[in-house]
Amino acid sequence: MKTVAKLFRTSIRTAEFRNNVGSDTVRARRLKEFLKDETYSVYVVKNKETWEGYLVATYRHGDPTLTCHYFEEFVPGAFDKVGLALVLDHTGFEYMSCPAPTDDVEQKLVEKGFVLSDIVWACHSKLFDKVITASEIKIISGDAYAELTKEDKDVILNLISGAICEELEYDVRGYYTHIGPLVETVIARIQHANVETAIWRDGHDIVGIAQMRLVTPGVVELSGLTVAPTHRKRGIGRRLMGALFDFAQRHSDQVYIETAADNNPANHLYGNILRCKQVLRTLTLKRDPELISWKRVNGNRADRVLKEEPSIPVETTTRLTISDMFQSGMRGC
């Protein structure tokens, strides 16, 4: 029966490691590099004492998703649906995400049960060069945020909270438990030196907000943009973006934007209107409880039960979306 075990740096010196990948083979050297990097967690799928493949992943505490960066099969089909379900069962994660750098990789992931969940777009930081911004736009970065009234801060909080709720409607993972922390993160970043935040005032009322941040030197991300439902389809969002691109030009030639794959209004904006380029597509797999279950035997002992294929799921009602939305959500938090 297949099992999963975690490998550590000390595993390199074991006889089991040498017996399965050798000591100085290409496969061994590649695996050693992953094991020596503390950023990664490495899991091996075993059939008794024989390794059938390994998977390299990262995760964030509190996030139910295990992010797979690389996997290698020594035996064809080691990471089929059951093999991947074993890894999720062993680690306790509900989801596994995996980037698809090519169409071939994406097709192989789809065959394993993954679905497209996120898209990263890229555009030049001079996309809005020479665009005249509106007097309604105010930059509230740094100390300017502290000068806002309590009423203004409450409106900003409500705008961001509502935007995140809307965005999560598009998330195949349904991160509803993350609403609070996400809002607090976006608000806290407003006063950071590497973040630029702009609002749109209609008279006295704040009806839109956008945020851009310098993630690392040379990497700028539009981390959030939303407009109140009453003021959408007026070009407010695009002009808020234009104001932030002045910040982007000071740090990078490129701006990255992440959207949910099901967020058709946002993807239409970036792909069809602004002509941004897709640079990364991420697919996500949900743990299937039908593939792996536990059965109590002999008192307190429990044995794992594997199924070759899951039964056909019952068709559910399609999730409703907000058709008139410009772009909602604070992505990249």
C-alpha positions as CSV (number, residue, x, y, z in Angstrom):
1,M,0.0,0.0,0.0
2,K,1.2,3.5,-0.8
3,T,2.3,5.7,2.1
4,V,3.7,9.3,2.4
5,A,6.6,10.4,4.4
6,K,8.4,13.8,4.9
7,L,12.0,14.0,3.9
8,F,14.5,16.2,5.8
9,R,18.1,17.4,5.1
10,T,19.3,14.5,7.3
11,S,17.6,12.1,4.9
12,I,20.4,12.7,2.4
13,R,22.8,10.6,4.5
14,T,20.5,7.6,4.9
15,A,20.8,4.3,3.1
16,E,17.2,4.6,2.0
17,F,18.1,7.8,0.1
18,R,21.0,6.2,-1.7
19,N,19.0,3.0,-2.5
20,N,16.2,5.0,-4.2
21,V,17.9,7.9,-5.9
22,G,21.7,7.1,-5.7
23,S,24.3,9.4,-4.3
24,D,25.6,11.5,-7.2
25,T,22.9,11.0,-9.9
26,V,21.1,13.9,-11.5
27,R,18.0,13.0,-9.6
28,A,19.9,12.8,-6.3
29,R,21.5,16.2,-6.8
30,R,18.2,17.8,-7.7
31,L,16.5,16.3,-4.6
32,K,19.5,17.3,-2.4
33,E,19.1,21.0,-3.5
34,F,15.4,21.0,-2.4
35,L,16.2,19.3,0.9
36,K,19.0,21.8,1.7
37,D,16.6,24.7,1.1
38,E,14.6,25.4,4.3
39,T,12.0,27.2,2.3
40,Y,10.6,23.9,1.0
41,S,8.9,20.9,2.5
42,V,9.6,17.6,0.6
43,Y,7.2,14.6,0.7
44,V,7.9,11.2,-0.8
45,V,5.3,8.6,-1.9
46,K,6.4,5.1,-1.0
47,N,5.3,1.6,-1.9
48,K,6.7,-0.3,1.1
49,E,10.3,0.7,1.0
50,T,10.4,1.8,-2.7
51,W,10.1,5.5,-3.5
52,E,7.7,6.2,-6.3
53,G,8.2,9.9,-6.4
54,Y,8.5,13.1,-4.4
55,L,6.7,16.5,-4.2
56,V,8.2,19.9,-3.2
57,A,5.8,22.3,-1.5
58,T,5.5,25.4,0.7
59,Y,2.7,26.6,2.9
60,R,1.6,29.5,5.1
61,H,0.4,29.0,8.6
62,G,-3.4,29.4,8.8
63,D,-3.8,28.9,5.0
64,P,-5.6,25.6,4.1
65,T,-3.6,25.4,0.8
66,L,-0.4,23.5,0.2
67,T,1.5,25.0,-2.7
68,C,3.2,22.5,-4.9
69,H,6.3,23.9,-6.8
70,Y,7.7,20.7,-8.3
71,F,7.1,17.0,-8.3
72,E,8.9,14.1,-9.9
73,E,7.6,10.6,-10.6
74,F,10.0,7.7,-10.4
75,V,7.1,5.4,-11.2
76,P,4.5,6.6,-13.8
77,G,1.3,7.6,-12.1
78,A,2.9,8.0,-8.6
79,F,1.1,11.3,-8.3
80,D,-2.3,10.3,-9.7
81,K,-5.4,11.4,-8.0
82,V,-4.9,8.9,-5.2
83,G,-1.2,9.8,-4.8
84,L,-2.0,13.5,-4.5
85,A,-4.9,12.8,-2.1
86,L,-2.4,10.8,0.1
87,V,-0.2,13.9,0.3
88,L,-3.1,16.1,1.3
89,D,-4.2,13.5,3.8
90,H,-0.7,13.2,5.3
91,T,-0.2,17.0,5.6
92,G,-3.8,17.8,6.7
93,F,-4.3,20.5,4.0
94,E,-7.7,20.9,2.3
95,Y,-6.3,22.2,-1.0
96,M,-3.2,21.9,-3.2
97,S,-2.3,24.6,-5.7
98,C,0.2,24.3,-8.5
99,P,1.4,26.9,-11.0
100,A,1.2,25.9,-14.7
101,P,4.0,27.6,-16.7
102,T,3.0,25.9,-20.0
103,D,-0.2,24.6,-21.6
104,D,1.1,21.0,-21.4
105,V,1.6,21.3,-17.7
106,E,-1.8,22.8,-17.3
107,Q,-3.4,19.9,-19.2
108,K,-1.6,17.3,-17.1
109,L,-2.8,19.0,-13.9
110,V,-6.4,19.1,-15.2
111,E,-6.2,15.4,-15.9
112,K,-5.2,14.9,-12.2
113,G,-8.3,16.8,-11.0
114,F,-7.0,20.4,-10.7
115,V,-9.1,23.3,-11.8
116,L,-7.9,26.8,-12.8
117,S,-8.2,29.1,-9.8
118,D,-5.9,32.2,-10.3
119,I,-4.4,34.2,-13.1
120,V,-1.5,36.6,-12.8
121,W,-1.4,39.4,-15.4
122,A,1.5,41.7,-16.3
123,C,1.5,45.1,-17.9
124,H,4.1,47.9,-18.5
125,S,4.3,50.5,-15.7
126,K,3.8,53.2,-18.4
127,L,0.4,51.8,-19.4
128,F,-1.3,54.9,-18.1
129,D,1.6,57.3,-19.0
130,K,0.3,60.8,-19.9
131,V,-3.2,60.0,-18.6
132,I,-4.7,62.9,-16.8
133,T,-6.0,61.8,-13.4
134,A,-9.0,63.4,-11.8
135,S,-9.2,65.9,-9.0
136,E,-11.4,63.4,-7.1
137,I,-8.4,61.2,-6.5
138,K,-6.5,61.6,-3.3
139,I,-3.4,59.7,-2.2
140,I,-3.7,58.6,1.4
141,S,-0.4,56.8,1.9
142,G,1.8,57.3,4.9
143,D,0.8,60.0,7.3
144,A,-2.1,61.1,5.1
145,Y,-4.1,58.2,6.3
146,A,-3.8,59.2,10.0
147,E,-5.3,62.6,9.1
148,L,-8.5,61.1,7.8
149,T,-11.6,61.3,10.0
150,K,-13.0,58.3,11.8
151,E,-15.9,58.3,9.4
152,D,-13.6,58.1,6.4
153,K,-11.6,55.3,7.9
154,D,-14.9,53.4,8.6
155,V,-16.0,53.9,4.9
156,I,-12.6,52.5,3.7
157,L,-12.9,49.5,6.1
158,N,-16.4,48.8,4.7
159,L,-15.3,49.2,1.1
160,I,-12.4,46.7,1.6
161,S,-14.5,44.3,3.6
162,G,-17.2,44.2,0.9
163,A,-14.7,43.9,-1.9
164,I,-13.0,40.9,-0.2
165,C,-16.4,39.2,0.4
166,E,-17.2,39.7,-3.3
167,E,-13.8,38.4,-4.4
168,L,-14.1,35.3,-2.3
169,E,-17.3,34.4,-4.2
170,Y,-15.0,33.8,-7.1
171,D,-12.4,31.8,-5.1
172,V,-12.7,28.0,-5.7
173,R,-11.2,27.5,-2.3
174,G,-13.9,29.7,-0.5
175,Y,-11.6,31.4,2.0
176,Y,-14.4,32.9,4.1
177,T,-12.5,32.4,7.4
178,H,-9.8,34.7,6.0
179,I,-11.9,37.9,5.6
180,G,-10.9,39.5,8.9
181,P,-7.2,39.0,8.6
182,L,-7.2,40.1,5.0
183,V,-9.0,43.4,5.8
184,E,-6.6,44.1,8.7
185,T,-3.6,43.5,6.4
186,V,-4.8,45.8,3.7
187,I,-5.5,48.6,6.2
188,A,-2.2,48.2,8.0
189,R,-0.3,48.5,4.7
190,I,-1.7,51.9,3.9
191,Q,1.0,53.6,6.1
192,H,3.9,51.4,4.9
193,A,6.6,53.1,2.9
194,N,6.5,50.5,0.1
195,V,2.7,50.9,-0.5
196,E,0.8,53.5,-2.4
197,T,-3.0,53.8,-1.7
198,A,-5.4,56.1,-3.5
199,I,-9.1,56.9,-2.9
200,W,-11.8,58.5,-5.0
201,R,-14.1,61.1,-3.5
202,D,-17.5,61.9,-4.9
203,G,-18.0,65.1,-3.0
204,H,-17.4,64.2,0.6
205,D,-18.0,60.5,0.1
206,I,-15.2,57.9,-0.5
207,V,-16.5,55.6,-3.2
208,G,-13.3,53.8,-4.4
209,I,-10.0,52.6,-3.3
210,A,-6.9,51.1,-4.9
211,Q,-3.6,49.9,-3.5
212,M,-0.3,49.1,-5.1
213,R,2.8,47.7,-3.3
214,L,6.4,47.0,-3.9
215,V,6.6,43.3,-3.0
216,T,10.4,43.0,-3.5
217,P,12.9,45.3,-5.3
218,G,11.7,45.5,-8.9
219,V,8.4,43.7,-8.4
220,V,5.3,45.9,-8.1
221,E,1.8,44.5,-7.6
222,L,-1.6,46.0,-7.8
223,S,-2.8,44.4,-4.6
224,G,-6.3,45.7,-4.6
225,L,-8.9,47.8,-6.4
226,T,-12.6,48.3,-5.7
227,V,-15.4,50.8,-6.4
228,A,-18.7,51.1,-4.6
229,P,-21.5,49.3,-6.4
230,T,-23.3,52.7,-6.9
231,H,-20.4,54.2,-8.8
232,R,-19.2,51.4,-11.1
233,K,-19.0,51.6,-14.9
234,R,-17.9,55.2,-14.7
235,G,-14.2,54.7,-15.3
236,I,-13.3,55.4,-11.7
237,G,-11.4,52.2,-11.3
238,R,-9.2,52.8,-14.3
239,R,-8.4,56.3,-13.2
240,L,-7.5,55.1,-9.7
241,M,-5.1,52.6,-11.3
242,G,-3.6,55.4,-13.4
243,A,-2.8,57.4,-10.3
244,L,-1.0,54.5,-8.8
245,F,1.1,53.8,-11.9
246,D,3.1,56.9,-11.1
247,F,4.3,55.0,-8.0
248,A,5.0,51.9,-10.1
249,Q,7.2,53.7,-12.6
250,R,9.5,54.7,-9.8
251,H,10.2,51.1,-8.9
252,S,9.7,48.8,-11.9
253,D,9.0,48.5,-15.6
254,Q,6.3,45.9,-14.9
255,V,3.2,45.7,-12.8
256,Y,1.6,42.4,-11.8
257,I,-2.1,41.8,-11.1
258,E,-3.7,38.7,-9.6
259,T,-7.3,37.8,-10.2
260,A,-9.5,34.8,-9.6
261,A,-10.0,32.7,-12.7
262,D,-13.8,33.0,-12.4
263,N,-13.7,36.8,-12.0
264,N,-14.9,37.5,-15.6
265,P,-15.3,41.3,-15.2
266,A,-11.8,41.7,-13.9
267,N,-10.3,39.3,-16.5
268,H,-12.2,41.1,-19.3
269,L,-10.7,44.4,-18.1
270,Y,-7.1,43.3,-17.9
271,G,-7.2,41.0,-20.9
272,N,-9.5,42.6,-23.4
273,I,-9.5,46.3,-22.5
274,L,-6.0,47.0,-21.0
275,R,-4.3,44.2,-23.1
276,C,-2.3,42.9,-20.2
277,K,-0.5,39.6,-20.7
278,Q,-1.1,36.4,-18.7
279,V,2.2,35.4,-17.1
280,L,1.1,32.7,-14.7
281,R,-1.9,30.5,-14.3
282,T,-2.4,28.5,-11.0
283,L,-4.6,25.4,-10.7
284,T,-6.0,24.1,-7.4
285,L,-7.0,20.6,-6.3
286,K,-9.6,20.0,-3.5
287,R,-9.1,17.0,-1.2
288,D,-11.6,14.3,-2.1
289,P,-12.8,12.5,1.0
290,E,-14.0,9.6,-1.2
291,L,-10.5,8.7,-2.3
292,I,-9.1,8.2,1.2
293,S,-11.0,7.4,4.3
294,W,-10.3,5.7,7.6
295,K,-12.1,2.6,8.9
296,R,-12.0,1.6,12.6
297,V,-10.8,-2.0,13.1
298,N,-9.9,-4.0,16.2
299,G,-10.9,-1.5,18.9
300,N,-9.0,1.8,18.6
301,R,-7.0,0.9,15.6
302,A,-7.9,2.6,12.3
303,D,-6.8,1.5,8.8
304,R,-6.7,3.8,5.8
305,V,-8.9,2.8,2.8
306,L,-8.0,3.9,-0.7
307,K,-10.3,4.1,-3.7
308,E,-9.0,4.0,-7.3
309,E,-11.5,6.6,-8.5
310,P,-14.1,8.8,-6.8
311,S,-17.7,8.3,-7.5
312,I,-19.4,10.8,-9.8
313,P,-20.3,14.0,-7.7
314,V,-23.8,15.2,-7.5
315,E,-24.2,18.3,-9.7
316,T,-24.7,21.5,-7.7
317,T,-26.2,24.8,-8.6
318,T,-23.8,27.2,-10.3
319,R,-22.5,29.9,-7.9
320,L,-24.0,33.3,-8.7
321,T,-21.7,36.1,-9.7
322,I,-21.9,39.9,-9.7
323,S,-22.2,40.8,-13.4
324,D,-22.0,44.5,-13.1
325,M,-18.8,44.6,-11.1
326,F,-15.7,46.4,-12.4
327,Q,-13.2,44.7,-10.2
328,S,-13.7,43.8,-6.6
329,G,-11.3,42.3,-4.1
330,M,-8.0,42.8,-2.6
331,R,-5.8,40.2,-4.3
332,G,-2.2,39.5,-3.4
333,C,-2.7,39.9,0.3
